Amino acid sequence: MEATTLKTRRDQIFEVAQRLFRTNGYNATSIRHLAREIGIEPASIYSHVSSKEEILSSICFGMADEFFESLEEAKKQTGDHPKEQLIAAIKGHIRVITRHINASAVFLHDWQYLSPEKLSQFKQQRERYENEFQAIIRRGTESNDFKIYNEKFTVLTILSALNWTFEWYKPNGPMSADDIGEYLADMLLNGIRQD
């Protein structure tokens, strides 16, 4: 029973922290502020997390793991077909963002506040993720599915377009996550498709 209570409180801490970090920014959110929002004493937070930085680190690396899982799933579903793989990767990326809007905002904006060691690891993961997209683009260029002049620029453009989704996505809006993923994939691929 105790483990369940601890898990619930920890989940609550993370949920509120994600919202506060997104709304106020990581630097402007204190443990005291977080505790007040939850309705507990600040010292009680430390029964569940060691520091505010641990919360940030868990959010950033947890989201990174989800993006990688989504990309692996896209590759598994589509085999060795670059065009289908890129479409599935785009849709998967959008699903992760729309499933965790507040965490996505933190992941995309507050990662620079990670400690130097964690920051270095995070940058390596981000680069690895971009390289995975770049490899799909490269295979598509080699198979004449895509016409690309600069792989890195293309990947950064695609990811930039996808990452802004958290700013305007509404869970109860007219478009589902899959609708958005499909629409963005179609629009982005039209710019690189080989005629």
C-alpha positions in Angstrom: 0.0 0.0 0.0 2.9 2.4 0.9 4.5 1.9 -2.6 1.2 2.8 -4.3 0.9 6.0 -2.2 4.5 7.0 -3.0 4.0 6.3 -6.7 0.8 8.3 -6.8 2.4 11.3 -5.0 5.4 11.1 -7.2 3.2 11.1 -10.3 1.3 14.1 -9.0 4.6 15.9 -8.4 5.7 15.3 -12.0 2.3 16.2 -13.4 2.2 19.5 -11.6 5.9 20.2 -12.2 5.4 19.7 -16.0 2.5 22.2 -16.0 4.4 24.8 -13.9 7.6 24.5 -15.9 5.7 25.0 -19.1 3.7 28.0 -17.7 6.4 29.7 -15.7 9.6 28.2 -16.9 12.0 25.9 -15.1 14.0 28.7 -13.4 10.9 30.6 -12.1 9.4 27.4 -10.5 10.6 26.7 -7.0 10.1 23.6 -4.9 8.1 25.8 -2.6 5.9 26.8 -5.5 5.5 23.2 -6.5 4.6 22.1 -3.0 2.0 24.9 -2.6 0.3 23.8 -5.9 0.1 20.2 -4.7 -0.9 21.2 -1.2 2.0 19.7 0.8 4.9 21.0 2.7 8.1 21.7 0.6 10.1 19.2 2.7 7.6 16.4 1.7 8.6 16.8 -1.9 12.0 15.5 -1.0 10.5 12.2 0.1 9.7 11.6 -3.5 12.5 13.4 -5.5 16.0 14.5 -4.6 15.8 17.8 -6.4 14.1 20.0 -9.0 16.8 19.0 -11.4 15.9 15.4 -10.9 12.4 16.2 -12.1 13.7 18.0 -15.1 16.1 15.2 -16.0 13.4 12.6 -15.7 11.0 14.6 -17.9 13.7 15.2 -20.6 15.1 11.7 -20.7 11.7 10.1 -20.3 10.4 12.0 -23.4 13.6 11.1 -25.3 13.0 7.4 -24.6 9.4 7.8 -25.9 10.6 9.5 -29.1 13.1 6.7 -29.7 10.5 4.0 -29.0 8.2 5.7 -31.5 10.9 5.8 -34.1 11.8 2.1 -33.6 8.1 1.2 -34.0 7.9 3.2 -37.2 10.9 1.3 -38.6 9.4 -2.0 -37.6 6.0 -1.3 -39.2 7.4 -0.1 -42.5 10.4 -2.4 -43.2 13.0 -0.9 -45.5 10.8 1.6 -47.3 12.1 5.1 -46.7 9.0 7.1 -47.7 6.7 5.0 -45.5 9.3 5.0 -42.8 9.5 8.8 -42.8 5.7 9.1 -42.8 5.4 6.7 -39.8 8.3 8.5 -38.0 6.5 11.9 -38.4 3.2 10.5 -37.2 4.9 8.8 -34.2 6.7 11.9 -33.2 3.4 13.9 -33.3 1.7 11.1 -31.2 4.4 11.5 -28.5 4.1 15.3 -28.4 0.3 15.3 -28.3 0.2 12.6 -25.6 2.4 14.7 -23.3 1.8 18.3 -24.2 3.3 19.8 -21.0 6.2 17.4 -20.9 6.9 18.2 -24.6 7.1 21.9 -23.8 9.6 21.2 -21.0 11.6 18.8 -23.2 11.8 21.3 -26.0 12.5 24.5 -24.0 14.1 23.7 -20.6 16.6 21.0 -21.4 19.4 23.6 -21.3 19.0 23.8 -17.5 20.2 20.2 -17.1 23.4 19.8 -15.1 26.6 19.7 -17.3 26.8 15.9 -17.3 23.1 15.4 -18.0 23.2 18.1 -20.6 26.0 16.4 -22.5 24.1 13.1 -22.5 20.9 14.8 -23.6 22.7 16.5 -26.5 24.1 13.1 -27.6 20.6 11.6 -27.5 19.2 14.5 -29.5 21.9 14.2 -32.1 21.4 10.4 -32.3 17.7 11.0 -32.9 18.4 13.5 -35.7 20.9 11.1 -37.2 18.2 8.4 -37.3 15.9 10.7 -39.3 18.9 11.6 -41.5 19.5 8.0 -42.2 15.9 7.6 -43.4 16.3 10.7 -45.6 19.6 9.3 -47.0 18.1 6.0 -47.9 15.2 7.8 -49.6 17.6 9.9 -51.6 19.6 6.8 -52.7 16.4 5.0 -53.8 15.3 8.2 -55.6 12.2 8.6 -53.4 13.4 12.0 -52.2 15.3 14.9 -53.8 17.5 16.4 -51.1 20.2 18.9 -51.3 21.1 19.0 -47.6 20.1 16.1 -45.3 20.8 17.9 -42.0 18.9 21.0 -43.1 16.0 18.8 -44.2 15.8 16.9 -40.9 16.0 20.1 -38.8 13.2 21.6 -40.9 11.0 18.5 -40.4 11.6 18.3 -36.7 11.1 22.0 -36.2 7.7 21.8 -37.9 6.7 18.9 -35.8 8.0 20.2 -32.5 5.8 23.4 -32.6 2.7 21.2 -32.4 2.6 21.5 -28.6 2.0 25.2 -28.9 -1.3 25.0 -30.7 -2.6 21.4 -30.3 -5.9 21.1 -28.6 -6.9 17.6 -27.4 -10.6 18.4 -28.1 -9.8 20.2 -31.3 -11.0 19.3 -34.8 -7.9 17.3 -35.7 -6.7 14.2 -33.9 -3.0 13.5 -33.4 -3.1 11.0 -36.3 -4.8 13.6 -38.5 -2.1 16.2 -37.7 0.7 13.6 -38.3 -0.8 12.6 -41.7 -1.3 16.2 -42.8 2.2 17.3 -41.7 3.7 14.2 -43.3 1.9 14.9 -46.6 2.9 18.6 -46.6 6.5 18.0 -45.6 7.0 15.1 -48.0 5.6 17.1 -50.9 8.6 19.4 -50.5 11.2 16.6 -50.8 9.5 14.0 -53.0 11.2 13.1 -56.3 8.9 13.7 -59.2 
